[in-house]
C-alpha cells in the first residue's frame, strides 16, 4: 500500500468514525437528559440530597472524633 493510499484510507476512516461517534454521543446525551427529567429520578435525587444534609454534621463530628482518637488530641470543651 502506498503512502498516499494509506493517508486516504486513514482520512476516510477518521471521517466515518467521527461521524458515527458523534451520532452515538448525541444518542447518549439525549438518553441522559430523558433520565434526568424522569420524575422518579428527580424524587430519588431530592431524597438523597435531604439525607446528605441531615447526616452531614453527624458524619463530620464522627470524623473529628476519630481523628482526635488517632492523634491522641484531647477533645475541646
VMD Tcl script that builds the backbone (N, CA, C; Angstrom):
set m [mol new atoms 231]
animate dup $m
set s [atomselect $m all]
$s set {name element resname resid chain x y z} {
  {N N UNK 1 A 0.859 -1.169 0.000}
  {CA C UNK 1 A 0.000 0.000 0.000}
  {C C UNK 1 A 0.901 1.226 0.000}
  {N N UNK 2 A 0.615 2.147 -0.896}
  {CA C UNK 2 A 1.453 3.343 -0.984}
  {C C UNK 2 A 1.112 4.301 0.151}
  {N N UNK 3 A 2.002 5.226 0.336}
  {CA C UNK 3 A 1.813 6.221 1.398}
  {C C UNK 3 A 0.535 7.027 1.168}
  {N N UNK 4 A 0.281 7.383 -0.093}
  {CA C UNK 4 A -0.921 8.161 -0.422}
  {C C UNK 4 A -2.181 7.351 -0.116}
  {N N UNK 5 A -2.186 6.084 -0.506}
  {CA C UNK 5 A -3.347 5.229 -0.238}
  {C C UNK 5 A -3.582 5.092 1.263}
  {N N UNK 6 A -2.497 4.961 1.994}
  {CA C UNK 6 A -2.599 4.835 3.449}
  {C C UNK 6 A -3.210 6.095 4.049}
  {N N UNK 7 A -2.773 7.258 3.607}
  {CA C UNK 7 A -3.316 8.522 4.119}
  {C C UNK 7 A -4.788 8.685 3.762}
  {N N UNK 8 A -5.152 8.300 2.536}
  {CA C UNK 8 A -6.559 8.402 2.121}
  {C C UNK 8 A -7.421 7.459 2.969}
  {N N UNK 9 A -6.952 6.235 3.178}
  {CA C UNK 9 A -7.705 5.272 3.983}
  {C C UNK 9 A -7.839 5.757 5.424}
  {N N UNK 10 A -6.760 6.293 5.968}
  {CA C UNK 10 A -6.808 6.802 7.337}
  {C C UNK 10 A -7.765 7.984 7.439}
  {N N UNK 11 A -7.730 8.882 6.470}
  {CA C UNK 11 A -8.633 10.039 6.471}
  {C C UNK 11 A -10.083 9.618 6.379}
  {N N UNK 12 A -10.372 8.664 5.484}
  {CA C UNK 12 A -11.749 8.184 5.336}
  {C C UNK 12 A -12.212 7.497 6.620}
  {N N UNK 13 A -11.349 6.705 7.213}
  {CA C UNK 13 A -11.698 6.040 8.467}
  {C C UNK 13 A -11.973 7.032 9.579}
  {N N UNK 14 A -11.166 8.073 9.631}
  {CA C UNK 14 A -11.358 9.102 10.657}
  {C C UNK 14 A -12.702 9.795 10.476}
  {N N UNK 15 A -12.996 10.211 9.233}
  {CA C UNK 15 A -14.253 10.932 8.973}
  {C C UNK 15 A -15.452 10.048 9.297}
  {N N UNK 16 A -15.431 8.809 8.825}
  {CA C UNK 16 A -16.563 7.912 9.084}
  {C C UNK 16 A -16.679 7.579 10.567}
  {N N UNK 17 A -15.567 7.355 11.216}
  {CA C UNK 17 A -15.584 7.056 12.645}
  {C C UNK 17 A -16.049 8.236 13.470}
  {N N UNK 18 A -15.606 9.425 13.099}
  {CA C UNK 18 A -16.007 10.625 13.834}
  {C C UNK 18 A -17.503 10.863 13.690}
  {N N UNK 19 A -18.029 10.640 12.501}
  {CA C UNK 19 A -19.466 10.837 12.284}
  {C C UNK 19 A -20.256 9.831 13.113}
  {N N UNK 20 A -19.876 8.577 13.071}
  {CA C UNK 20 A -20.576 7.548 13.842}
  {C C UNK 20 A -20.420 7.810 15.333}
  {N N UNK 21 A -19.237 8.239 15.749}
  {CA C UNK 21 A -19.004 8.535 17.158}
  {C C UNK 21 A -19.856 9.689 17.643}
  {N N UNK 22 A -19.995 10.706 16.823}
  {CA C UNK 22 A -20.797 11.870 17.205}
  {C C UNK 22 A -22.272 11.499 17.318}
  {N N UNK 23 A -22.747 10.684 16.391}
  {CA C UNK 23 A -24.151 10.265 16.447}
  {C C UNK 23 A -24.422 9.470 17.727}
  {N N UNK 24 A -23.520 8.571 18.063}
  {CA C UNK 24 A -23.700 7.784 19.288}
  {C C UNK 24 A -23.630 8.676 20.518}
  {N N UNK 25 A -22.702 9.622 20.503}
  {CA C UNK 25 A -22.585 10.574 21.611}
  {C C UNK 25 A -23.894 11.347 21.773}
  {N N UNK 26 A -24.450 11.817 20.671}
  {CA C UNK 26 A -25.716 12.556 20.736}
  {C C UNK 26 A -26.839 11.680 21.293}
  {N N UNK 27 A -26.846 10.393 20.930}
  {CA C UNK 27 A -27.854 9.477 21.471}
  {C C UNK 27 A -27.711 9.332 22.984}
  {N N UNK 28 A -26.482 9.205 23.436}
  {CA C UNK 28 A -26.228 9.047 24.872}
  {C C UNK 28 A -26.640 10.302 25.630}
  {N N UNK 29 A -26.317 11.478 25.087}
  {CA C UNK 29 A -26.686 12.739 25.730}
  {C C UNK 29 A -28.203 12.873 25.809}
  {N N UNK 30 A -28.900 12.517 24.737}
  {CA C UNK 30 A -30.364 12.609 24.732}
  {C C UNK 30 A -30.972 11.663 25.769}
  {N N UNK 31 A -30.449 10.455 25.853}
  {CA C UNK 31 A -30.961 9.496 26.841}
  {C C UNK 31 A -30.704 9.988 28.260}
  {N N UNK 32 A -29.529 10.539 28.503}
  {CA C UNK 32 A -29.213 11.063 29.839}
  {C C UNK 32 A -30.162 12.197 30.208}
  {N N UNK 33 A -30.489 13.050 29.252}
  {CA C UNK 33 A -31.421 14.152 29.514}
  {C C UNK 33 A -32.808 13.604 29.859}
  {N N UNK 34 A -33.244 12.563 29.139}
  {CA C UNK 34 A -34.557 11.963 29.448}
  {C C UNK 34 A -34.564 11.366 30.851}
  {N N UNK 35 A -33.489 10.716 31.213}
  {CA C UNK 35 A -33.409 10.116 32.548}
  {C C UNK 35 A -33.447 11.200 33.616}
  {N N UNK 36 A -32.691 12.278 33.411}
  {CA C UNK 36 A -32.673 13.366 34.406}
  {C C UNK 36 A -34.044 13.996 34.589}
  {N N UNK 37 A -34.850 14.042 33.539}
  {CA C UNK 37 A -36.180 14.656 33.638}
  {C C UNK 37 A -37.232 13.715 34.218}
  {N N UNK 38 A -36.922 12.448 34.348}
  {CA C UNK 38 A -37.883 11.473 34.864}
  {C C UNK 38 A -38.235 11.829 36.309}
  {N N UNK 39 A -39.525 11.914 36.634}
  {CA C UNK 39 A -39.938 12.278 37.997}
  {C C UNK 39 A -39.398 11.326 39.066}
  {N N UNK 40 A -39.250 10.049 38.738}
  {CA C UNK 40 A -38.711 9.095 39.718}
  {C C UNK 40 A -37.259 9.423 40.045}
  {N N UNK 41 A -36.507 9.823 39.029}
  {CA C UNK 41 A -35.107 10.189 39.248}
  {C C UNK 41 A -35.036 11.486 40.042}
  {N N UNK 42 A -35.894 12.434 39.713}
  {CA C UNK 42 A -35.927 13.700 40.442}
  {C C UNK 42 A -36.235 13.459 41.920}
  {N N UNK 43 A -37.204 12.582 42.190}
  {CA C UNK 43 A -37.577 12.277 43.574}
  {C C UNK 43 A -36.421 11.609 44.319}
  {N N UNK 44 A -35.772 10.655 43.675}
  {CA C UNK 44 A -34.645 9.967 44.317}
  {C C UNK 44 A -33.499 10.936 44.587}
  {N N UNK 45 A -33.234 11.834 43.656}
  {CA C UNK 45 A -32.163 12.817 43.851}
  {C C UNK 45 A -32.503 13.752 45.008}
  {N N UNK 46 A -33.756 14.156 45.103}
  {CA C UNK 46 A -34.186 15.034 46.193}
  {C C UNK 46 A -34.030 14.325 47.542}
  {N N UNK 47 A -34.463 13.067 47.610}
  {CA C UNK 47 A -34.335 12.314 48.863}
  {C C UNK 47 A -32.872 12.123 49.251}
  {N N UNK 48 A -32.024 11.856 48.265}
  {CA C UNK 48 A -30.596 11.677 48.549}
  {C C UNK 48 A -29.989 12.971 49.070}
  {N N UNK 49 A -30.358 14.091 48.473}
  {CA C UNK 49 A -29.848 15.390 48.916}
  {C C UNK 49 A -30.274 15.674 50.347}
  {N N UNK 50 A -31.526 15.411 50.662}
  {CA C UNK 50 A -32.024 15.647 52.017}
  {C C UNK 50 A -31.316 14.752 53.033}
  {N N UNK 51 A -31.077 13.505 52.667}
  {CA C UNK 51 A -30.380 12.587 53.572}
  {C C UNK 51 A -28.969 13.074 53.849}
  {N N UNK 52 A -28.289 13.525 52.814}
  {CA C UNK 52 A -26.923 14.039 52.990}
  {C C UNK 52 A -26.939 15.261 53.901}
  {N N UNK 53 A -27.894 16.152 53.698}
  {CA C UNK 53 A -27.984 17.348 54.547}
  {C C UNK 53 A -28.212 16.963 56.009}
  {N N UNK 54 A -29.067 15.965 56.228}
  {CA C UNK 54 A -29.371 15.548 57.596}
  {C C UNK 54 A -28.176 14.887 58.276}
  {N N UNK 55 A -27.423 14.109 57.553}
  {CA C UNK 55 A -26.345 13.308 58.140}
  {C C UNK 55 A -24.983 13.996 58.121}
  {N N UNK 56 A -24.826 15.090 57.409}
  {CA C UNK 56 A -23.503 15.705 57.221}
  {C C UNK 56 A -22.851 16.099 58.540}
  {N N UNK 57 A -23.585 16.762 59.424}
  {CA C UNK 57 A -22.972 17.206 60.677}
  {C C UNK 57 A -22.598 16.017 61.563}
  {N N UNK 58 A -23.424 14.987 61.568}
  {CA C UNK 58 A -23.125 13.794 62.359}
  {C C UNK 58 A -21.857 13.102 61.843}
  {N N UNK 59 A -21.741 12.969 60.546}
  {CA C UNK 59 A -20.564 12.325 59.957}
  {C C UNK 59 A -19.323 13.168 60.203}
  {N N UNK 60 A -19.445 14.482 60.076}
  {CA C UNK 60 A -18.298 15.362 60.323}
  {C C UNK 60 A -17.842 15.245 61.773}
  {N N UNK 61 A -18.782 15.217 62.695}
  {CA C UNK 61 A -18.445 15.082 64.108}
  {C C UNK 61 A -17.748 13.748 64.381}
  {N N UNK 62 A -18.261 12.677 63.787}
  {CA C UNK 62 A -17.631 11.365 63.950}
  {C C UNK 62 A -16.218 11.361 63.376}
  {N N UNK 63 A -16.014 12.035 62.257}
  {CA C UNK 63 A -14.683 12.097 61.644}
  {C C UNK 63 A -13.704 12.859 62.531}
  {N N UNK 64 A -14.171 13.957 63.115}
  {CA C UNK 64 A -13.315 14.731 64.021}
  {C C UNK 64 A -12.954 13.886 65.237}
  {N N UNK 65 A -13.933 13.198 65.814}
  {CA C UNK 65 A -13.668 12.340 66.973}
  {C C UNK 65 A -12.663 11.242 66.632}
  {N N UNK 66 A -12.813 10.630 65.474}
  {CA C UNK 66 A -11.888 9.570 65.062}
  {C C UNK 66 A -10.482 10.120 64.863}
  {N N UNK 67 A -10.375 11.304 64.287}
  {CA C UNK 67 A -9.057 11.921 64.090}
  {C C UNK 67 A -8.412 12.248 65.425}
  {N N UNK 68 A -9.208 12.720 66.355}
  {CA C UNK 68 A -8.665 13.032 67.686}
  {C C UNK 68 A -8.177 11.765 68.382}
  {N N UNK 69 A -8.951 10.692 68.286}
  {CA C UNK 69 A -8.528 9.427 68.896}
  {C C UNK 69 A -7.246 8.923 68.244}
  {N N UNK 70 A -7.152 9.064 66.952}
  {CA C UNK 70 A -5.971 8.602 66.229}
  {C C UNK 70 A -4.732 9.395 66.633}
  {N N UNK 71 A -4.890 10.682 66.832}
  {CA C UNK 71 A -3.763 11.556 67.156}
  {C C UNK 71 A -3.643 11.834 68.644}
  {N N UNK 72 A -4.491 11.230 69.443}
  {CA C UNK 72 A -4.483 11.406 70.902}
  {C C UNK 72 A -4.589 12.867 71.314}
  {N N UNK 73 A -5.405 13.613 70.619}
  {CA C UNK 73 A -5.641 15.012 70.965}
  {C C UNK 73 A -6.866 15.051 71.863}
  {N N UNK 74 A -6.758 15.664 73.030}
  {CA C UNK 74 A -7.926 15.717 73.915}
  {C C UNK 74 A -9.028 16.576 73.296}
  {N N UNK 75 A -10.283 16.178 73.498}
  {CA C UNK 75 A -11.390 16.956 72.938}
  {C C UNK 75 A -11.493 18.328 73.580}
  {N N UNK 76 A -11.942 19.270 72.785}
  {CA C UNK 76 A -12.156 20.619 73.316}
  {C C UNK 76 A -13.522 20.668 73.970}
  {N N UNK 77 A -13.661 21.478 75.010}
  {CA C UNK 77 A -14.948 21.546 75.726}
  {C C UNK 77 A -16.038 22.179 74.915}
}
mol reanalyze $m
mol bondsrecalc $m
mol representation Tube
mol addrep $m
